[in-house]
Amino acid sequence: MKKYFMIFFYLLLSASTTNSYSYPKGCEAAGFGYSGNYLVINETGEQTFYLIQNKARKTIELQRYETRDIFMSPSLNAIINPSAWAAFASDLQDMYFQCFIREQHDVTPVSCHKVLDICQYPRVKFALSNMGNYWVSVNKPQSKVIKEAIAKGILLRW
């Protein structure tokens, strides 16, 4: 009986600490979702800010996937090494991203849900010059990504 209690306690403890330990203060698991293998960000269409970590053991490439019939749209690609972080700013509702594993010269689609850890700063403030959809910082440690965002005039509030 004691053995089962210890296993239950370990599972409960590990489930309660999953993902949230790596989020910086004020960053919440909100404002995004998944549709099949795709990552879908910005549920509201308001200017917002996301931190994204590659939790896979291989390099991940994110590529915007356009769901609307638009003449021309920027690809917004990012390559993120294992355990590295990126920051993305968005003002378009329901932006889709497709994830790929990069190995040498091979690129294979993968479920974004399996390889990414994401959080949103729901109370972020942008200067007018910082509005839009763009990668703020890519493929760096979390602290460096946050410092670069602040240096660009993005106020990460909590």
MARLUMMAR-134278 format. One record per atom (N, C-alpha, C): residue number from 1; residue in three letters; atom name; x, y, z. Coordinates in steps of 0.2 Angstrom, whole numbers. Each point is the difference from the previous one (the first is absolute). Layout:
# MARLUMMAR-134278
NODE   pos   code   site       x       y       z
NODE   NUM    ALA     CA       X       Y       Z
...
//
This chain:
# MARLUMMAR-134278
NODE   pos   code   site       x       y       z
NODE     1    MET      N       4      -6       0
NODE     1    MET     CA      -4       6       0
NODE     1    MET      C       4       6       0
NODE     2    LYS      N       6       0       4
NODE     2    LYS     CA       4       6       0
NODE     2    LYS      C       3       1      -6
NODE     3    LYS      N       2      -5      -4
NODE     3    LYS     CA       3       0      -7
NODE     3    LYS      C      -5       4      -4
NODE     4    TYR      N      -6      -2       0
NODE     4    TYR     CA      -5       4      -5
NODE     4    TYR      C      -1       7       2
NODE     5    PHE      N       0       1       7
NODE     5    PHE     CA       0       7       2
NODE     5    PHE      C       5       4      -3
NODE     6    MET      N       6      -2       1
NODE     6    MET     CA       6       3      -3
NODE     6    MET      C       0       2      -7
NODE     7    ILE      N      -2      -5      -4
NODE     7    ILE     CA      -1       0      -7
NODE     7    ILE      C      -5       6      -2
NODE     8    PHE      N      -6      -1       4
NODE     8    PHE     CA      -5       5      -1
NODE     8    PHE      C       2       7       1
NODE     9    PHE      N       4       1       6
NODE     9    PHE     CA       3       7       2
NODE     9    PHE      C       5       2      -5
NODE    10    TYR      N       4      -4      -3
NODE    10    TYR     CA       5       2      -5
NODE    10    TYR      C      -4       2      -6
NODE    11    LEU      N      -5      -3      -2
NODE    11    LEU     CA      -3       1      -6
NODE    11    LEU      C      -4       7       1
NODE    12    LEU      N      -3       1       5
NODE    12    LEU     CA      -4       6       2
NODE    12    LEU      C       5       6       0
NODE    13    LEU      N       6      -1       3
NODE    13    LEU     CA       5       5       1
NODE    13    LEU      C       2       2      -7
NODE    14    SER      N       2      -5      -4
NODE    14    SER     CA       3       2      -7
NODE    14    SER      C      -5       3      -5
NODE    15    ALA      N      -7      -2       1
NODE    15    ALA     CA      -5       3      -4
NODE    15    ALA      C      -1       7       2
NODE    16    SER      N       0       2       6
NODE    16    SER     CA      -1       7       2
NODE    16    SER      C       5       4      -1
NODE    17    THR      N       7      -2      -2
NODE    17    THR     CA       5       4      -1
NODE    17    THR      C       2       0      -8
NODE    18    THR      N      -4      -4      -4
NODE    18    THR     CA       2       0      -7
NODE    18    THR      C      -1       7      -3
NODE    19    ASN      N       4       2      -4
NODE    19    ASN     CA       0       6      -4
NODE    19    ASN      C       1       7       4
NODE    20    SER      N      -4       1       5
NODE    20    SER     CA      -1       6       3
NODE    20    SER      C       7       3       3
NODE    21    TYR      N       4      -5       2
NODE    21    TYR     CA       6       2       3
NODE    21    TYR      C       5       4      -4
NODE    22    SER      N      -1      -1      -7
NODE    22    SER     CA       5       4      -4
NODE    22    SER      C      -3       7      -3
NODE    23    TYR      N      -6       1       2
NODE    23    TYR     CA      -3       7      -2
NODE    23    TYR      C       3       5       5
NODE    24    PRO      N       2       6      -3
NODE    24    PRO     CA       2       6       4
NODE    24    PRO      C      -6       3       3
NODE    25    LYS      N       1       4       5
NODE    25    LYS     CA      -6       3       4
NODE    25    LYS      C      -4       4      -5
NODE    26    GLY      N      -7       0       0
NODE    26    GLY     CA      -4       3      -4
NODE    26    GLY      C      -2      -3      -6
NODE    27    CYS      N       3      -5      -2
NODE    27    CYS     CA      -1      -4      -6
NODE    27    CYS      C      -4      -6       1
NODE    28    GLU      N      -6       0      -3
NODE    28    GLU     CA      -5      -5       1
NODE    28    GLU      C      -2      -5      -6
NODE    29    ALA      N      -2      -6       2
NODE    29    ALA     CA      -1      -5      -6
NODE    29    ALA      C      -7       2      -2
NODE    30    ALA      N      -1       5      -4
NODE    30    ALA     CA      -6       3      -3
NODE    30    ALA      C       1       3      -6
NODE    31    GLY      N      -6       1      -4
NODE    31    GLY     CA       0       4      -6
NODE    31    GLY      C       2      -4      -6
NODE    32    PHE      N       1      -7       0
NODE    32    PHE     CA       2      -4      -5
NODE    32    PHE      C      -4      -7       0
NODE    33    GLY      N       1      -4      -5
NODE    33    GLY     CA      -3      -6       0
NODE    33    GLY      C       3      -4      -6
NODE    34    TYR      N      -3      -6      -1
NODE    34    TYR     CA       3      -4      -5
NODE    34    TYR      C      -6      -3      -4
NODE    35    SER      N       1       0      -7
NODE    35    SER     CA      -5      -3      -4
NODE    35    SER      C       4      -5      -4
NODE    36    GLY      N      -2      -7       1
NODE    36    GLY     CA       4      -5      -3
NODE    36    GLY      C       7       1       2
NODE    37    ASN      N       5       0      -5
NODE    37    ASN     CA       7       1       2
NODE    37    ASN      C       2       7       0
NODE    38    TYR      N      -4       4      -1
NODE    38    TYR     CA       1       8       0
NODE    38    TYR      C       0       3       6
NODE    39    LEU      N       4       5       1
NODE    39    LEU     CA       0       5       6
NODE    39    LEU      C      -5       6      -3
NODE    40    VAL      N      -4       2       4
NODE    40    VAL     CA      -5       5      -1
NODE    40    VAL      C       1       6       5
NODE    41    ILE      N       3       5      -2
NODE    41    ILE     CA       1       6       5
NODE    41    ILE      C      -5       6      -1
NODE    42    ASN      N      -1       3       6
NODE    42    ASN     CA      -4       7       0
NODE    42    ASN      C      -7      -1      -2
NODE    43    GLU      N      -3      -3       6
NODE    43    GLU     CA      -8      -1      -1
NODE    43    GLU      C      -4       6      -1
NODE    44    THR      N       3       6       3
NODE    44    THR     CA      -4       6       0
NODE    44    THR      C       2       5      -6
NODE    45    GLY      N       5       0      -3
NODE    45    GLY     CA       2       4      -6
NODE    45    GLY      C       3       7       3
NODE    46    GLU      N       1       0       7
NODE    46    GLU     CA       3       6       2
NODE    46    GLU      C       8      -1       0
NODE    47    GLN      N       4       6       1
NODE    47    GLN     CA       7      -1       0
NODE    47    GLN      C       2      -4       6
NODE    48    THR      N       4      -5      -1
NODE    48    THR     CA       2      -4       6
NODE    48    THR      C       7      -3      -1
NODE    49    PHE      N       2      -3       5
NODE    49    PHE     CA       7      -2       0
NODE    49    PHE      C       1      -7       3
NODE    50    TYR      N       3      -5      -3
NODE    50    TYR     CA       1      -7       2
NODE    50    TYR      C       8      -1       1
NODE    51    LEU      N       1      -5       5
NODE    51    LEU     CA       6      -3       0
NODE    51    LEU      C      -1      -7      -2
NODE    52    ILE      N       5      -3      -4
NODE    52    ILE     CA      -1      -7      -3
NODE    52    ILE      C       7      -3       2
NODE    53    GLN      N       0      -6       3
NODE    53    GLN     CA       6      -4       1
NODE    53    GLN      C      -1      -7      -4
NODE    54    ASN      N       6      -2      -3
NODE    54    ASN     CA       0      -6      -3
NODE    54    ASN      C       2      -5       5
NODE    55    LYS      N      -5      -4       2
NODE    55    LYS     CA       1      -5       5
NODE    55    LYS      C       2      -7      -3
NODE    56    ALA      N       1       0      -6
NODE    56    ALA     CA       2      -7      -4
NODE    56    ALA      C       8       0       1
NODE    57    ARG      N       2      -6      -2
NODE    57    ARG     CA       8      -1       1
NODE    57    ARG      C       3       1      -7
NODE    58    LYS      N      -4       3      -5
NODE    58    LYS     CA       2       1      -7
NODE    58    LYS      C      -2       7      -1
NODE    59    THR      N       4       3      -5
NODE    59    THR     CA      -2       7      -3
NODE    59    THR      C      -7       0      -3
NODE    60    ILE      N      -4       5       2
NODE    60    ILE     CA      -6       1      -3
NODE    60    ILE      C      -1       6      -4
NODE    61    GLU      N      -3       0      -6
NODE    61    GLU     CA      -2       5      -4
NODE    61    GLU      C      -7       2       0
NODE    62    LEU      N      -2       6       2
NODE    62    LEU     CA      -7       2       0
NODE    62    LEU      C      -1       4      -7
NODE    63    GLN      N      -5      -1      -3
NODE    63    GLN     CA      -2       4      -6
NODE    63    GLN      C      -7       2       0
NODE    64    ARG      N      -1       6      -2
NODE    64    ARG     CA      -7       2       0
NODE    64    ARG      C      -4      -4      -5
NODE    65    TYR      N      -6      -2       1
NODE    65    TYR     CA      -4      -3      -4
NODE    65    TYR      C      -6       4      -2
NODE    66    GLU      N      -1       3      -6
NODE    66    GLU     CA      -6       4      -1
NODE    66    GLU      C      -6      -3      -1
NODE    67    THR      N      -5       1       3
NODE    67    THR     CA      -7      -3       0
NODE    67    THR      C      -5       4      -4
NODE    68    ARG      N       2       7      -2
NODE    68    ARG     CA      -4       4      -3
NODE    68    ARG      C       2       1      -7
NODE    69    ASP      N      -5       2      -5
NODE    69    ASP     CA       2       1      -7
NODE    69    ASP      C       3       7      -1
NODE    70    ILE      N       7       0       1
NODE    70    ILE     CA       3       7       0
NODE    70    ILE      C       5      -1      -6
NODE    71    PHE      N       1       6      -4
NODE    71    PHE     CA       4       0      -5
NODE    71    PHE      C       8      -1       2
NODE    72    MET      N       2       4       5
NODE    72    MET     CA       7      -1       2
NODE    72    MET      C       0       1       8
NODE    73    SER      N       4      -5       3
NODE    73    SER     CA       0       0       7
NODE    73    SER      C       7      -2       2
NODE    74    PRO      N       3       3       5
NODE    74    PRO     CA       7      -1       2
NODE    74    PRO      C       0      -7       3
NODE    75    SER      N       6      -4      -1
NODE    75    SER     CA       0      -7       3
NODE    75    SER      C       1       0       7
NODE    76    LEU      N       4       4       3
NODE    76    LEU     CA       1       0       7
NODE    76    LEU      C       3      -6       3
NODE    77    ASN      N       5      -2      -3
NODE    77    ASN     CA       4      -6       2
NODE    77    ASN      C       4       1       6
NODE    78    ALA      N       1      -5       4
NODE    78    ALA     CA       5       0       6
NODE    78    ALA      C       3      -7       1
NODE    79    ILE      N       6       0       1
NODE    79    ILE     CA       4      -6       2
NODE    79    ILE      C       2       0       7
NODE    80    ILE      N      -2      -5       4
NODE    80    ILE     CA       1       0       7
NODE    80    ILE      C       4      -6       2
NODE    81    ASN      N       6       0       3
NODE    81    ASN     CA       4      -5       2
NODE    81    ASN      C      -4      -3       7
NODE    82    PRO      N       2      -6       2
NODE    82    PRO     CA      -2      -4       6
NODE    82    PRO      C       1       5       6
NODE    83    SER      N      -6       1       4
NODE    83    SER     CA       0       3       6
NODE    83    SER      C       1       8      -1
NODE    84    ALA      N       1       2      -6
NODE    84    ALA     CA       0       8      -1
NODE    84    ALA      C      -7       3      -1
NODE    85    TRP      N       0       6       1
NODE    85    TRP     CA      -6       4       0
NODE    85    TRP      C      -1       5      -6
NODE    86    ALA      N      -6       2      -1
NODE    86    ALA     CA      -1       5      -5
NODE    86    ALA      C      -6       5       3
NODE    87    ALA      N       0       6      -3
NODE    87    ALA     CA      -6       4       2
NODE    87    ALA      C      -3       2      -7
NODE    88    PHE      N      -7       0       0
NODE    88    PHE     CA      -4       2      -5
NODE    88    PHE      C      -5       5       2
NODE    89    ALA      N      -1       6      -4
NODE    89    ALA     CA      -5       5       1
NODE    89    ALA      C      -5      -1      -6
NODE    90    SER      N      -7       1       2
NODE    90    SER     CA      -5      -2      -5
NODE    90    SER      C      -6       5       1
NODE    91    ASP      N      -3       2      -5
NODE    91    ASP     CA      -6       4       0
NODE    91    ASP      C      -5      -2      -5
NODE    92    LEU      N       1      -6      -2
NODE    92    LEU     CA      -5      -4      -5
NODE    92    LEU      C      -3      -5       4
NODE    93    GLN      N      -7      -1       0
NODE    93    GLN     CA      -3      -5       3
NODE    93    GLN      C       1      -7      -3
NODE    94    ASP      N       1      -5       4
NODE    94    ASP     CA       0      -7      -3
NODE    94    ASP      C       6      -1      -5
NODE    95    MET      N       6       2       2
NODE    95    MET     CA       5      -2      -5
NODE    95    MET      C       3      -7       1
NODE    96    TYR      N       0      -4      -5
NODE    96    TYR     CA       2      -7       0
NODE    96    TYR      C       8       0      -1
NODE    97    PHE      N       3      -5       3
NODE    97    PHE     CA       7      -2      -1
NODE    97    PHE      C       0      -7       0
NODE    98    GLN      N       4      -2      -5
NODE    98    GLN     CA       2      -7      -1
NODE    98    GLN      C       7      -2       3
NODE    99    CYS      N       1      -5       3
NODE    99    CYS     CA       6      -2       3
NODE    99    CYS      C       4      -6      -4
NODE   100    PHE      N       6       1      -1
NODE   100    PHE     CA       4      -5      -3
NODE   100    PHE      C       6      -2       4
NODE   101    ILE      N       2      -6       0
NODE   101    ILE     CA       7      -2       3
NODE   101    ILE      C       5       0      -6
NODE   102    ARG      N       6       4       2
NODE   102    ARG     CA       5       0      -5
NODE   102    ARG      C       6      -4       2
NODE   103    GLU      N       2      -5      -4
NODE   103    GLU     CA       5      -4       1
NODE   103    GLU      C       5       0      -6
NODE   104    GLN      N       6       3       0
NODE   104    GLN     CA       4       1      -5
NODE   104    GLN      C      -4       3      -6
NODE   105    HIS      N      -1      -4      -5
NODE   105    HIS     CA      -4       3      -6
NODE   105    HIS      C      -7      -2      -1
NODE   106    ASP      N      -2      -4       5
NODE   106    ASP     CA      -7      -2       0
NODE   106    ASP      C      -5       4       5
NODE   107    VAL      N      -6       1      -3
NODE   107    VAL     CA      -4       4       4
NODE   107    VAL      C      -7      -4       0
NODE   108    THR      N      -2      -2       6
NODE   108    THR     CA      -6      -4       1
NODE   108    THR      C      -5       4       4
NODE   109    PRO      N      -7       0      -2
NODE   109    PRO     CA      -5       3       4
NODE   109    PRO      C      -1      -4       7
NODE   110    VAL      N      -2       4       5
NODE   110    VAL     CA      -1      -3       6
NODE   110    VAL      C      -5       4       4
NODE   111    SER      N      -4      -3       5
NODE   111    SER     CA      -5       4       3
NODE   111    SER      C       3       5       5
NODE   112    CYS      N      -2       6      -1
NODE   112    CYS     CA       3       6       4
NODE   112    CYS      C      -1      -1       8
NODE   113    HIS      N      -6      -3       1
NODE   113    HIS     CA      -1      -2       7
NODE   113    HIS      C       5      -4       4
NODE   114    LYS      N       3      -4      -4
NODE   114    LYS     CA       5      -5       3
NODE   114    LYS      C       7       3       0
NODE   115    VAL      N       1       5      -3
NODE   115    VAL     CA       7       3       0
NODE   115    VAL      C       1       7       3
NODE   116    LEU      N      -6       3       1
NODE   116    LEU     CA       1       7       2
NODE   116    LEU      C      -3       1       7
NODE   117    ASP      N       3       5       4
NODE   117    ASP     CA      -3       2       6
NODE   117    ASP      C      -1       8      -1
NODE   118    ILE      N      -6       2       2
NODE   118    ILE     CA      -2       7      -2
NODE   118    ILE      C      -3       4       6
NODE   119    CYS      N       1       6       0
NODE   119    CYS     CA      -4       4       5
NODE   119    CYS      C      -1       7      -3
NODE   120    GLN      N      -5       4       3
NODE   120    GLN     CA      -1       6      -3
NODE   120    GLN      C       0       5       6
NODE   121    TYR      N       2       6      -2
NODE   121    TYR     CA       0       6       5
NODE   121    TYR      C      -7       3      -2
NODE   122    PRO      N      -5      -1       4
NODE   122    PRO     CA      -7       3      -1
NODE   122    PRO      C       0       8       1
NODE   123    ARG      N       4       2       4
NODE   123    ARG     CA       0       8       1
NODE   123    ARG      C       6       3      -3
NODE   124    VAL      N       2      -2      -5
NODE   124    VAL     CA       6       3      -3
NODE   124    VAL      C      -2       7      -3
NODE   125    LYS      N       5       5       0
NODE   125    LYS     CA      -1       6      -4
NODE   125    LYS      C       5       1      -5
NODE   126    PHE      N      -2       2      -6
NODE   126    PHE     CA       4       2      -6
NODE   126    PHE      C       0       7      -1
NODE   127    ALA      N       6       2      -2
NODE   127    ALA     CA       0       7      -3
NODE   127    ALA      C      -3       0      -7
NODE   128    LEU      N      -3       5      -3
NODE   128    LEU     CA      -3       0      -7
NODE   128    LEU      C       5      -3      -5
NODE   129    SER      N       6       2       1
NODE   129    SER     CA       5      -3      -5
NODE   129    SER      C       2      -7       0
NODE   130    ASN      N      -3      -3       5
NODE   130    ASN     CA       1      -8       1
NODE   130    ASN      C      -6      -4      -1
NODE   131    MET      N      -5       3      -3
NODE   131    MET     CA      -6      -4      -2
NODE   131    MET      C       1      -4      -6
NODE   132    GLY      N      -4      -6       0
NODE   132    GLY     CA       1      -4      -6
NODE   132    GLY      C       1      -7       1
NODE   133    ASN      N       2      -4      -5
NODE   133    ASN     CA       2      -7       1
NODE   133    ASN      C       7      -1      -2
NODE   134    TYR      N       4      -2       5
NODE   134    TYR     CA       7      -1      -1
NODE   134    TYR      C       3      -4       5
NODE   135    TRP      N       6      -3      -2
NODE   135    TRP     CA       4      -4       5
NODE   135    TRP      C       4       6       4
NODE   136    VAL      N      -1       0       6
NODE   136    VAL     CA       4       5       4
NODE   136    VAL      C       7      -2       2
NODE   137    SER      N       1      -6       1
NODE   137    SER     CA       6      -3       2
NODE   137    SER      C       0      -8      -2
NODE   138    VAL      N       5      -3      -2
NODE   138    VAL     CA      -1      -7      -2
NODE   138    VAL      C       7      -4       2
NODE   139    ASN      N      -1      -6       3
NODE   139    ASN     CA       5      -5       1
NODE   139    ASN      C       5       3       5
NODE   140    LYS      N      -2       2       6
NODE   140    LYS     CA       4       2       5
NODE   140    LYS      C      -2      -2       7
NODE   141    PRO      N       4       0       5
NODE   141    PRO     CA      -3      -1       7
NODE   141    PRO      C      -6       4       2
NODE   142    GLN      N      -4      -2       4
NODE   142    GLN     CA      -6       4       2
NODE   142    GLN      C       2       7       3
NODE   143    SER      N       5       1       4
NODE   143    SER     CA       2       6       2
NODE   143    SER      C       2       5      -5
NODE   144    LYS      N       3      -2      -5
NODE   144    LYS     CA       3       4      -6
NODE   144    LYS      C      -6       2      -4
NODE   145    VAL      N      -5      -5      -1
NODE   145    VAL     CA      -6       2      -4
NODE   145    VAL      C      -4       6       3
NODE   146    ILE      N      -1      -1       7
NODE   146    ILE     CA      -3       5       4
NODE   146    ILE      C       3       7       0
NODE   147    LYS      N       7       0       1
NODE   147    LYS     CA       4       6      -1
NODE   147    LYS      C      -1       3      -6
NODE   148    GLU      N       0      -4      -6
NODE   148    GLU     CA       0       3      -6
NODE   148    GLU      C      -7       3      -2
NODE   149    ALA      N      -5      -3       3
NODE   149    ALA     CA      -7       3      -1
NODE   149    ALA      C      -1       7       4
NODE   150    ILE      N       3       0       6
NODE   150    ILE     CA       0       6       4
NODE   150    ILE      C       4       6      -3
NODE   151    ALA      N       6      -2      -3
NODE   151    ALA     CA       4       5      -4
NODE   151    ALA      C      -4       2      -6
NODE   152    LYS      N      -4      -3      -3
NODE   152    LYS     CA      -4       2      -6
NODE   152    LYS      C      -6       4       2
NODE   153    GLY      N      -1       1       7
NODE   153    GLY     CA      -6       4       2
NODE   153    GLY      C      -6      -3       2
NODE   154    ILE      N       0      -7       1
NODE   154    ILE     CA      -5      -4       1
NODE   154    ILE      C      -1      -1       8
NODE   155    LEU      N      -5       3       3
NODE   155    LEU     CA      -1       0       7
NODE   155    LEU      C      -3      -7       2
NODE   156    LEU      N       3      -4       4
NODE   156    LEU     CA      -3      -7       2
NODE   156    LEU      C      -2       1       7
NODE   157    ARG      N      -7       1       1
NODE   157    ARG     CA      -3       2       6
NODE   157    ARG      C      -3      -6       3
NODE   158    TRP      N      -1       0       7
NODE   158    TRP     CA      -3      -6       3
NODE   158    TRP      C      -4       3       6
//
